């Protein structure tokens, strides 16, 4: 796995975790921000043929 792929997958995992935390805390604004970030990261992964796997969120 190259550095780009590893970094992208790590950012996705971190963002998924942050999104879960925001939902648990009831922070609707942060949920929107984290969901948008996650959508962008998943789009980037798809554009570069990086398999993200099953979503945890």
C-alpha positions as CSV (number, residue, x, y, z in Angstrom):
1,X,0.0,0.0,0.0
2,X,1.4,3.4,-1.0
3,X,1.5,6.4,1.2
4,X,-1.4,8.1,-0.6
5,X,-3.7,5.1,0.0
6,X,-2.6,4.6,3.6
7,X,-3.1,8.3,4.4
8,X,-6.5,8.4,2.7
9,X,-7.8,5.4,4.5
10,X,-6.5,6.8,7.8
11,X,-8.3,10.1,7.2
12,X,-11.5,8.2,6.4
13,X,-11.3,6.2,9.6
14,X,-10.6,9.3,11.6
15,X,-13.5,11.2,10.0
16,X,-15.8,8.2,10.6
17,X,-14.9,8.3,14.3
18,X,-15.3,12.0,14.5
19,X,-18.7,11.7,12.8
20,X,-19.9,9.1,15.3
21,X,-18.7,11.2,18.2
22,X,-20.6,14.3,16.8
23,X,-23.7,12.2,16.5
24,X,-23.4,10.8,20.0
25,X,-23.0,14.3,21.3
26,X,-25.9,15.7,19.4
27,X,-23.8,18.3,17.6
28,X,-25.9,18.7,14.4
29,X,-23.5,21.3,12.9
30,X,-20.4,19.1,13.4
31,X,-22.3,16.1,12.0
32,X,-22.9,18.0,8.8
33,X,-19.3,19.1,8.6
34,X,-17.9,15.6,9.2
35,X,-20.4,14.0,6.8
36,X,-19.4,16.4,4.1
37,X,-15.7,15.6,4.8
38,X,-16.4,11.9,4.7
39,X,-18.3,12.2,1.4
40,X,-15.4,14.1,-0.1
41,X,-12.9,11.5,1.1
42,X,-15.0,8.6,-0.2
43,X,-15.3,10.4,-3.6
44,X,-11.5,10.9,-3.7
45,X,-11.0,7.2,-2.9
46,X,-13.4,6.2,-5.6
47,X,-11.7,8.4,-8.2
48,X,-8.3,6.8,-7.4
49,X,-9.6,3.2,-7.2
50,X,-9.0,2.9,-3.4
51,X,-11.4,0.4,-1.9
52,X,-12.8,1.8,1.4
53,X,-14.7,-1.3,2.5
54,X,-17.8,-1.5,4.6
55,X,-18.9,1.7,6.2
56,X,-18.9,1.8,10.0
57,X,-21.0,4.9,10.1
